[in-house]
């Protein structure tokens, strides 16, 4: 209901960060839709993007972000949690892998 409110602009809306977290855990908003990719699959997509574009700065359209853009935003959020000493879903190996391909943890300057 809250997700639909975000899509339609009516009623209560769900926080986009919660959407990303739920999707990261495998929550499906539409039963006809395939489940979201695993971390390794998203990382591989990001690697391909980085090789093609020369950076990991995925364009983020706030009204209809791509799955990869949402995934990168979530990784940045989880990294910030890790930097503050909070629980995170990211492992140290994942942080290293993302750093190794040049992910800018602060994100692009808009």
CNS distance restraints for C-alpha pairs under 8 A (distance, minus, plus):
assign (resid   1 and name CA) (resid   5 and name CA) 6.25 0.50 0.50
assign (resid   1 and name CA) (resid  12 and name CA) 7.93 0.50 0.50
assign (resid   2 and name CA) (resid   6 and name CA) 6.37 0.50 0.50
assign (resid   2 and name CA) (resid  11 and name CA) 7.46 0.50 0.50
assign (resid   2 and name CA) (resid  12 and name CA) 5.47 0.50 0.50
assign (resid   2 and name CA) (resid  13 and name CA) 4.61 0.50 0.50
assign (resid   2 and name CA) (resid  14 and name CA) 4.95 0.50 0.50
assign (resid   3 and name CA) (resid   7 and name CA) 6.41 0.50 0.50
assign (resid   3 and name CA) (resid  13 and name CA) 6.17 0.50 0.50
assign (resid   3 and name CA) (resid  14 and name CA) 5.48 0.50 0.50
assign (resid   3 and name CA) (resid  19 and name CA) 7.84 0.50 0.50
assign (resid   4 and name CA) (resid   8 and name CA) 6.04 0.50 0.50
assign (resid   4 and name CA) (resid  13 and name CA) 7.56 0.50 0.50
assign (resid   5 and name CA) (resid   9 and name CA) 5.40 0.50 0.50
assign (resid   5 and name CA) (resid  10 and name CA) 4.92 0.50 0.50
assign (resid   5 and name CA) (resid  11 and name CA) 5.18 0.50 0.50
assign (resid   5 and name CA) (resid  12 and name CA) 5.59 0.50 0.50
assign (resid   5 and name CA) (resid  13 and name CA) 4.89 0.50 0.50
assign (resid   5 and name CA) (resid  14 and name CA) 7.43 0.50 0.50
assign (resid   6 and name CA) (resid  10 and name CA) 7.07 0.50 0.50
assign (resid   6 and name CA) (resid  12 and name CA) 7.42 0.50 0.50
assign (resid   6 and name CA) (resid  13 and name CA) 4.67 0.50 0.50
assign (resid   6 and name CA) (resid  14 and name CA) 6.24 0.50 0.50
assign (resid   9 and name CA) (resid  13 and name CA) 7.64 0.50 0.50
assign (resid  14 and name CA) (resid  18 and name CA) 6.88 0.50 0.50
assign (resid  14 and name CA) (resid  19 and name CA) 7.13 0.50 0.50
assign (resid  15 and name CA) (resid  19 and name CA) 6.63 0.50 0.50
assign (resid  16 and name CA) (resid  20 and name CA) 6.35 0.50 0.50
assign (resid  17 and name CA) (resid  21 and name CA) 6.26 0.50 0.50
assign (resid  17 and name CA) (resid  74 and name CA) 7.48 0.50 0.50
assign (resid  18 and name CA) (resid  22 and name CA) 6.02 0.50 0.50
assign (resid  19 and name CA) (resid  23 and name CA) 6.06 0.50 0.50
assign (resid  20 and name CA) (resid  24 and name CA) 6.00 0.50 0.50
assign (resid  20 and name CA) (resid  70 and name CA) 6.32 0.50 0.50
assign (resid  20 and name CA) (resid  71 and name CA) 7.14 0.50 0.50
assign (resid  20 and name CA) (resid  74 and name CA) 6.24 0.50 0.50
assign (resid  21 and name CA) (resid  25 and name CA) 6.34 0.50 0.50
assign (resid  21 and name CA) (resid  74 and name CA) 7.16 0.50 0.50
assign (resid  22 and name CA) (resid  26 and name CA) 6.48 0.50 0.50
assign (resid  22 and name CA) (resid  27 and name CA) 5.29 0.50 0.50
assign (resid  23 and name CA) (resid  27 and name CA) 4.86 0.50 0.50
assign (resid  23 and name CA) (resid  28 and name CA) 6.75 0.50 0.50
assign (resid  23 and name CA) (resid  36 and name CA) 6.88 0.50 0.50
assign (resid  24 and name CA) (resid  36 and name CA) 7.50 0.50 0.50
assign (resid  24 and name CA) (resid  71 and name CA) 7.58 0.50 0.50
assign (resid  26 and name CA) (resid  35 and name CA) 6.44 0.50 0.50
assign (resid  26 and name CA) (resid  36 and name CA) 6.08 0.50 0.50
assign (resid  27 and name CA) (resid  35 and name CA) 7.69 0.50 0.50
assign (resid  28 and name CA) (resid  33 and name CA) 7.25 0.50 0.50
assign (resid  28 and name CA) (resid  34 and name CA) 8.00 0.50 0.50
assign (resid  28 and name CA) (resid  35 and name CA) 6.32 0.50 0.50
assign (resid  28 and name CA) (resid  36 and name CA) 7.73 0.50 0.50
assign (resid  29 and name CA) (resid  33 and name CA) 7.90 0.50 0.50
assign (resid  37 and name CA) (resid  41 and name CA) 5.86 0.50 0.50
assign (resid  37 and name CA) (resid  42 and name CA) 6.30 0.50 0.50
assign (resid  38 and name CA) (resid  42 and name CA) 6.37 0.50 0.50
assign (resid  39 and name CA) (resid  43 and name CA) 6.07 0.50 0.50
assign (resid  40 and name CA) (resid  44 and name CA) 6.13 0.50 0.50
assign (resid  41 and name CA) (resid  45 and name CA) 6.33 0.50 0.50
assign (resid  42 and name CA) (resid  46 and name CA) 6.21 0.50 0.50
assign (resid  42 and name CA) (resid  68 and name CA) 6.66 0.50 0.50
assign (resid  42 and name CA) (resid  71 and name CA) 7.31 0.50 0.50
assign (resid  43 and name CA) (resid  47 and name CA) 6.15 0.50 0.50
assign (resid  43 and name CA) (resid  98 and name CA) 7.79 0.50 0.50
assign (resid  44 and name CA) (resid  48 and name CA) 6.32 0.50 0.50
assign (resid  45 and name CA) (resid  49 and name CA) 6.22 0.50 0.50
assign (resid  45 and name CA) (resid  68 and name CA) 7.54 0.50 0.50
assign (resid  46 and name CA) (resid  50 and name CA) 6.05 0.50 0.50
assign (resid  46 and name CA) (resid  56 and name CA) 6.65 0.50 0.50
assign (resid  46 and name CA) (resid  68 and name CA) 7.30 0.50 0.50
assign (resid  47 and name CA) (resid  51 and name CA) 6.18 0.50 0.50
assign (resid  47 and name CA) (resid  56 and name CA) 7.86 0.50 0.50
assign (resid  47 and name CA) (resid 101 and name CA) 6.95 0.50 0.50
assign (resid  48 and name CA) (resid  52 and name CA) 6.23 0.50 0.50
assign (resid  49 and name CA) (resid  53 and name CA) 5.85 0.50 0.50
assign (resid  49 and name CA) (resid  54 and name CA) 7.73 0.50 0.50
assign (resid  49 and name CA) (resid  55 and name CA) 7.53 0.50 0.50
assign (resid  49 and name CA) (resid  56 and name CA) 6.78 0.50 0.50
assign (resid  50 and name CA) (resid  54 and name CA) 4.97 0.50 0.50
assign (resid  50 and name CA) (resid  55 and name CA) 4.73 0.50 0.50
assign (resid  50 and name CA) (resid  56 and name CA) 5.08 0.50 0.50
assign (resid  50 and name CA) (resid 101 and name CA) 7.48 0.50 0.50
assign (resid  51 and name CA) (resid  55 and name CA) 7.52 0.50 0.50
assign (resid  55 and name CA) (resid 102 and name CA) 6.89 0.50 0.50
assign (resid  55 and name CA) (resid 103 and name CA) 7.38 0.50 0.50
assign (resid  56 and name CA) (resid 101 and name CA) 7.86 0.50 0.50
assign (resid  56 and name CA) (resid 102 and name CA) 6.71 0.50 0.50
assign (resid  56 and name CA) (resid 103 and name CA) 5.38 0.50 0.50
assign (resid  56 and name CA) (resid 104 and name CA) 7.19 0.50 0.50
assign (resid  57 and name CA) (resid 103 and name CA) 7.57 0.50 0.50
assign (resid  57 and name CA) (resid 104 and name CA) 7.59 0.50 0.50
assign (resid  57 and name CA) (resid 107 and name CA) 6.86 0.50 0.50
assign (resid  57 and name CA) (resid 108 and name CA) 6.19 0.50 0.50
assign (resid  58 and name CA) (resid  68 and name CA) 7.42 0.50 0.50
assign (resid  58 and name CA) (resid  69 and name CA) 5.46 0.50 0.50
assign (resid  58 and name CA) (resid  72 and name CA) 7.61 0.50 0.50
assign (resid  59 and name CA) (resid  69 and name CA) 6.64 0.50 0.50
assign (resid  60 and name CA) (resid  65 and name CA) 5.41 0.50 0.50
assign (resid  60 and name CA) (resid  66 and name CA) 7.25 0.50 0.50
assign (resid  60 and name CA) (resid  69 and name CA) 5.67 0.50 0.50
assign (resid  60 and name CA) (resid  70 and name CA) 7.69 0.50 0.50
assign (resid  61 and name CA) (resid  65 and name CA) 4.69 0.50 0.50
assign (resid  61 and name CA) (resid  66 and name CA) 7.66 0.50 0.50
assign (resid  65 and name CA) (resid  69 and name CA) 6.06 0.50 0.50
assign (resid  65 and name CA) (resid  70 and name CA) 6.36 0.50 0.50
assign (resid  66 and name CA) (resid  70 and name CA) 6.30 0.50 0.50
assign (resid  67 and name CA) (resid  71 and name CA) 6.10 0.50 0.50
assign (resid  68 and name CA) (resid  72 and name CA) 6.16 0.50 0.50
assign (resid  69 and name CA) (resid  73 and name CA) 6.20 0.50 0.50
assign (resid  70 and name CA) (resid  74 and name CA) 6.14 0.50 0.50
assign (resid  71 and name CA) (resid  75 and name CA) 6.26 0.50 0.50
assign (resid  72 and name CA) (resid  76 and name CA) 6.34 0.50 0.50
assign (resid  73 and name CA) (resid  77 and name CA) 6.28 0.50 0.50
assign (resid  74 and name CA) (resid  78 and name CA) 6.12 0.50 0.50
assign (resid  75 and name CA) (resid  79 and name CA) 6.06 0.50 0.50
assign (resid  75 and name CA) (resid  90 and name CA) 7.37 0.50 0.50
assign (resid  76 and name CA) (resid  80 and name CA) 6.26 0.50 0.50
assign (resid  76 and name CA) (resid 105 and name CA) 5.58 0.50 0.50
assign (resid  76 and name CA) (resid 106 and name CA) 7.08 0.50 0.50
assign (resid  76 and name CA) (resid 107 and name CA) 7.65 0.50 0.50
assign (resid  77 and name CA) (resid  81 and name CA) 6.43 0.50 0.50
assign (resid  78 and name CA) (resid  82 and name CA) 6.27 0.50 0.50
assign (resid  78 and name CA) (resid  88 and name CA) 5.53 0.50 0.50
assign (resid  78 and name CA) (resid  89 and name CA) 6.59 0.50 0.50
assign (resid  78 and name CA) (resid  90 and name CA) 6.35 0.50 0.50
assign (resid  79 and name CA) (resid  83 and name CA) 6.16 0.50 0.50
assign (resid  79 and name CA) (resid  88 and name CA) 7.48 0.50 0.50
assign (resid  79 and name CA) (resid  90 and name CA) 7.08 0.50 0.50
assign (resid  79 and name CA) (resid  95 and name CA) 7.46 0.50 0.50
assign (resid  79 and name CA) (resid 105 and name CA) 7.39 0.50 0.50
assign (resid  80 and name CA) (resid  84 and name CA) 6.33 0.50 0.50
assign (resid  81 and name CA) (resid  85 and name CA) 6.41 0.50 0.50
assign (resid  81 and name CA) (resid  86 and name CA) 5.09 0.50 0.50
assign (resid  81 and name CA) (resid  87 and name CA) 6.68 0.50 0.50
assign (resid  81 and name CA) (resid  88 and name CA) 6.12 0.50 0.50
assign (resid  82 and name CA) (resid  86 and name CA) 5.39 0.50 0.50
assign (resid  82 and name CA) (resid  87 and name CA) 6.52 0.50 0.50
assign (resid  82 and name CA) (resid  88 and name CA) 5.84 0.50 0.50
assign (resid  82 and name CA) (resid  90 and name CA) 7.89 0.50 0.50
assign (resid  90 and name CA) (resid  94 and name CA) 6.14 0.50 0.50
assign (resid  90 and name CA) (resid  95 and name CA) 6.71 0.50 0.50
assign (resid  91 and name CA) (resid  95 and name CA) 6.32 0.50 0.50
assign (resid  92 and name CA) (resid  96 and name CA) 6.14 0.50 0.50
assign (resid  93 and name CA) (resid  97 and name CA) 6.10 0.50 0.50
assign (resid  94 and name CA) (resid  98 and name CA) 6.15 0.50 0.50
assign (resid  95 and name CA) (resid  99 and name CA) 6.07 0.50 0.50
assign (resid  96 and name CA) (resid 100 and name CA) 5.92 0.50 0.50
assign (resid  97 and name CA) (resid 101 and name CA) 6.57 0.50 0.50
assign (resid  98 and name CA) (resid 102 and name CA) 6.57 0.50 0.50
assign (resid  98 and name CA) (resid 103 and name CA) 5.55 0.50 0.50
assign (resid  99 and name CA) (resid 103 and name CA) 5.33 0.50 0.50
assign (resid  99 and name CA) (resid 104 and name CA) 7.63 0.50 0.50
assign (resid 104 and name CA) (resid 108 and name CA) 7.30 0.50 0.50
